[in-house]
Amino acid sequence: MGFEWLAILMFVGFFFILMSGYPVAFSFAGTAFVFGIIGMLVGAFNPSRLLLLPNIWFGTMSNFTLLAIPFFVFLGAVLEKSGLAEELLETIGIIFSRIRGGLALAVVLVGTVLAATTGVVAATVIVMGMLSLPVMIRYGYDKQLASGVIVASGTLAQLIPPSLVLVILSDQIGVSVGDLFLGALIPGLMLSGSYILYILGLAIVKPEKVPALPADVVIPKGNKLVKQIFKAVVPPIILIFAVLGSIFFGIATPTEAGAVGAVGACLLAGLNKRLTPQLIKDASHSTAVITALVVMILFCSSLFSLVFDALGGKTLITNLLTGLPGGYVSFLIVSNLAIFALGVFLEFIEICFIAMPLFVPAAQALGIDMVWFGVVMAINLQTAFISPPVGFSLFYLQSVAPKEVSTFDIHKSAIPFMILQFIVLLIVIIFPQTVSWLINVSNIT
């Protein structure tokens, strides 16, 4: 078997250190350092391979696609910290307020819009949790339904472009981020649509769970409502078309579109007289923290990958995955189960750097469409992100939920939406055209 046993021990050791709560970047680097020394002692690792690291790291920093990350993070931070996201939620809530289940529908629509402008899950879930959950509870919505709608809709930012998940996945699986954005758009809207259908179905079957607002609640009407819509709803939609439209129609690369979005968010804040030095400082700080985290993990994971590959780990994993009984189908089952299991405990950034380097060679060897594979993995990650007991979106909502909404309510609330996500995942797996159609149309035009 050679020294593959050492690679297995290396991966097990890394996972053990990670589960102990140690930061993922240093778990990568520390494990690589220890097993690199062990490999040198037993003659399995040639230290001269480390000379490749500067070239690998320089290639990472020269990757134009990854420059999209700080732009999209900054865009989302400006919308969140300026209060524009809050106004969007309030206005759409007013539009649907008289419909049974209207507040829940508003949360889904706002979650979709914010996902298409920010790409950041935590900000979306927290903002909608603070603003809409107390209101829905006050007007008689079922606590678990209200919590589930917020958790699921906020997590749409995992999948709907310009998702950070897709940007990082594109780098890890070696496909165009523009193609990945196009491929993920229809599945993302399918998820959003499934939530809407679920709410409308409840309005018919169990209307007591999704009441309309009482008639005595005063809401803006006429010209006042129209002005509010043009102020709070129309500008973010224009920003979405400017960002995503420029990508889909080939006018700009995703990175260039991210820059357009960042400038556009600042313009919106400026038009609303909220573009202050403190806003820029806070948004820049959030952007720097997230970007530094991604780059640090990239650097440390490349060191881990270098040592793991030298010990024969990647070859071993590829052979195991391609040699599974059932081939293509078995690989999909194993990879999806593995990603879901990891997603229960880890952030998407960590999963991308841990699992994708192991799955990609096997997927390529089996002739799988890598764009489709990336979208399937992104949907799976989204499902894992809301799964009890440790889904990250559940904790984001828990941090801002009113006291009458218990932890049990929040965790149980995710189950119906997990089922909806699994249904959409199966549809995308069975019908790959849901991913490829928009890409093919774009290539024709």
N, C-alpha and C positions, 0 to 999 in steps of 0.2 A: 504493500500500500504506500510505500515511501513515507513522506513526512506530512501527508494529508491529515493524519490524526492530530498533528500539532495545530493545523489550521482550524480543526473542529474545536479543540480546546480554546483556541484564541477567540473564536466567535462566542462560545459559551461564557468565557471569562468576561468578554466585553459586555454581554447582556446582563450578567450578574452584577457587574459594577454599575451599569446604567440603572438597573432596578433598585439599587441601593440608594439612589437619589443623587449620584454624582453627575455634574453637567455633562451633556452628551459629547461636546467637543473634546473635553479633557478625558472622557472615557475612551474615545477613539484614539487619542494620542498616547495615553498611558498604556493601554493594551498593546498598541503597536510597538511602543518602546520596549516593554517587558518581553514580548514574544519575539521581537527582532533580536534581542540579546540571546534569548534561548535558542533561536534558530541559528545564530552565528556559532554558538557553543556546540551544537550538534551537527553543524555543517549543512544546514538546510537553507540558510539565508546568506547571500553575498552582500556585505555592506556597501559595495560599490553601486548597488541599485539605488541607494539613497541620493546619488548624484542626479537622478532623474527628477527629484522633487522640485528644484527651482524652475525647471521647464514646465512642469505640471502646474505649479502655482502661478507662474507668469501667464500660462494659457488661460487659467481661470480668471485672472484679473483682466485679461484682454478680451474676454467673452462679452461681446456687445449686448447679447440678449439679457444677461444678468443685470445690466444697467437699468433694466425696466423695474427691478424690485424697488429701489429707493423712490423712483418717480411715483409708482402706484401707491406705495405706503404713505408718501407725503400727501398725495391727493386725498386719500381716505382720512388722514389725520386732520387736514384742513377742514374738510366737511364736518367731521365730528366735533372738533374743538370750537368751530365758529358757530355751532348751533344750527347750521343749515339742515343737517340730517333730522334734527328734532322738528323743525318746521315742516319738513317733508312729511313726516309721520303724522303730525297733527292735521295737516291739510287733507291728506288722503283719508284719514279717519273721519273727517267731517263729510267728505264727499259720499262715503258709504254708510254714514251713521244711521240712516233710517231703514236700511236693509237688515233683515234678520241675519246675524252673523257678520254684519258690515265691518265691525272693528277688527275681527279676525281676518277678514278679507284684506283690509287695509294693511295689517301687519305683513301678510304674505306679499302684497304688491310692493310695499316699502322695502321689505327684505330683498326682493328681486332687484329693485332699483339700486339700493345701496350696494348689493353684491356686484352690480354692473358698473359701479363707480369707484368703490373702495377696494374690494377684494380682501378685506380684513374681517375675519369672523368675530373676534373679541369685541371690537368697537361696535359692530352691528348689533350683536346680542345684548350688550350692556345698555346701549342707547335705547333700543326698543323695550328692553325689560324695565328700565327706569320710567319710561314715558307711558307705555301702553298697558303693562300688566296691572298696575293699580286701578287704571280706568276700567279695564274689562272686568276685574273683580267687583268694583263698585257697582257696575250696571248688571250684575247677575250672571256673568259668564262662568261656566264650569272651570274651576281652578286648574284642573289638569289639562283641559283643552287649551286654555289661555297660555299656560306655560309651554305646552308642546308646540303650539303655533310659533311662538317667539323663538324657541330653541331651533326648530327645524328651518324656519325662514331665515334666521340669522346665519345659519350654517351654509346657506346657498352660496355665500361668498367663497366657499371651498371650491366650487365648480364653475359658476358662471363667470365668464371672462370680464375683467382682467384679473383672474385669480392668481395669487402668489403660488398656490399649489401647482398650477399649470406652468408657470414660468420656471419653477425649479424642476418639475417633471420633464419639461422639454430639454433642459440641460442634461438630466440624468439618463434619459432614454434616447437622446440624439435625434430629435425631430424638430421641425420648425415650430416655434411657439405660436406663430400665426395660424398654422394648420391645427394646432392643439386648441387654440381659442375657437376656431370655426367648428371643430369637431365637438367641443363641449357645449356649445350654445344650445342646440336642440335638446340634448339630455337635461341640461340645466332648466330650460323652460318646461320640459316634461315634469320635472320634480315640482316646480312651482305650480303648474297646472293641476297636478295630482292633489296638492294641498288644498287648492281652491275647490276642486270637486268634492273632496272629503268634507269641507266646511259646508258647502251647499247641500250635500247629502244629509249631514247632521241637522241642518235647518229644517229638513223635511221629516226625518225620522225621529229626532230628539230635539225639537225646537226649544225646549227649556234650557238647553246647554248653550245656545247661541242667540240670546234675545236681541231685539232691536233696541235702540235708545228710546227711552220714554218720550212721549210727545211734548212734555213740558220742558225738555232740555232745549235751551236756546242755542241755535247754531247759525252762523253767518249765511245769508242768502243773497241772491241777486248780484248786483255789481260788486258788493263787498266780497262775496265768495269768489267771483271771477278774478278780482284783483289778487286775492290770496293765492289762487291757483297759479296765476301767471308769475307771481313772486316766488312761490315755494316749490312748485312742481315742474313747471316748464323749463327753468334753467338747468336743473340736474339732468332732465331728459335730453336736452340739447347737448350737454356735456357728454352723456353716454354715446350719442350718435357721433360726436366729434372724435371721441376716443376709439370706440369699436368700429365705427364706419370707416375711419381712415385706415384701419388694419384690414378689414374685410374687403375693401375695394382697392387695396394695394397702393394707397396713397402714401402711407407711412409704415415703417416697421413698428413692431410692438414697443420698442424702446422709444422711438420718436413720438409715438402716440401717447406713451406714458408722460413724456415731457409736456406734450400739449395738454394732457389732463391735469398735470400739476399746475401749470400756468392758468388753465381754465378755472380750477378750484380757487386759486388766489383772486382771479377776477370776480368770481361770484361773491367771495367774501368781501372784496373791495366795494362792489356795487351795493352790498348790504351794510356798508360802513363798519365792517368787523375785521378788516385786515390790519391788525395792530402788530407792533413789534413782538409783543408777548405771544400772540398767536403763532407767528412765524417761528419764534424760539421753541415753543412747545411742540409744534408739528415737526420741526427739524430734529428735536431731541428724540421723539418717538421714532422717526425715520432712521436716525443714526444707530439707535439701539438695535432695531430689528435687522438692519443691513449688516451691522457688525457681527451679530449672532450668526447670520447666514454665512458670511465669509469665513468666520472662525470655524464653523462646522465643515465648510468646504475644504479648508486647508487640512484640518485634522483627519477628516474622512479619507482624503487622498493618501495620507501617510498610512492609515490603517489598510486601505485597499492595496497599496504597494506591497506591504508585508504579507497580507493575507493571500494575495495572488502569488507571491514568491514561494509561499509554503504549499501551493497547490490547491488552495481553498476554492477559488473561482471555478477551476476546471472540475473539481469534485462536485460542486453544487450544480453546475451546468449538466454534467453527465447524469446526475441523479434525477434532475427535473425532466430532461429530455428522454430518459429511459423509463419513466413511469408507465405502468400498464394503462393503456387508453390514450397515451400520447397527449395530443392537443387538449382534449377534454379534461384529463386528469391534471394537466399543468394549470389550466384555468381554475379548477376547483382548489388545488393546493395553494396557488398564488393568492387567490381571493380570500381564502380562509386565513392565510398568514398575514395579509395586509389588515384584515379586519381585527385579528387578535392583537397585532401591534398597535392598531389605531385606538384600541381601548385604553392603552397605557401611555402612548407616546404622542407627541406633537407631529403634525404632518411633515415638518422640515426634517425631523430626525428619521422618520420612516423612509422618506425619499432617499436619504443618504445611506441608510442601513440596508433596505430591502431591494431597491431598484438595481444596484450594481450586481445583485445575485440573480435577479429574475430576467434582466434584459438579455444577456447572452443566450439563455435558454429560449426565450420568446423569439429572438431572431433566428435561432437554429431551427425552430418549429415553423418558421415562415409566417408568424403572426404580424398583422398590420400594427405597427408600433403606435400610431396615433390612436387607433381604436383601443389598444391595450392601455395606453396612458389615460384615456377617458374612463375606462372601466375601473382602473385603480383609483382615479379621483372620486368617482361615485362611491366606491367602497370606503375610501377614507372619510367621506362625508357621513356615511352611515355609522362608522365607528366613532366619529366625533360626537354623536349624540347618544351613544349606547350606554346604559347604566352598567356598572355603578360609577365609572370614572370618566365618562365622556366629558371632554373639556368644556363644551358649550353648556352642559348642565351646571358646571361650577361657575361659569361666567354669569348665568342667570341667577344662580343661588346667591351670589355676592350682592345683588341689588334687589332681590325679591322682597316684597312686603312680608311682615311676620305671619300673616294669616295663610301664606303659601308655604307649606312644609317642604323639607328636602324630599320626603317620600312622594309628594305630589309632583315635584319637578322631575324626579327620576322616572316615575310611572308614566308621566305625560309623553315621554319620548317614544314609547312602544308603538302606538299606532303609526307614527310618522316613520319609524324604522321599517315597519312593514311596507309602507308606501315606497320607501326608497329601495327596498329589496325588489319590489315589483318592477320599478323602473330599471334597476340594474339588470334584471332578467330580460327585460324587453331589449335593452341595449346589447346584451350578449347574444340574444337570439336574432336580432335584426341589426347587424352592423351598419346598415344604411342610415340609421339614425345619427351616426357619427360622420359617415363618409359623404352623405348627400350634399351638404353645404360646401364641403371642400371641393367636390367635383364641379358644382355650379360655379364656384369662385374661379376654378381653373379654366372653365370654358369661357367665362366672361373676361 
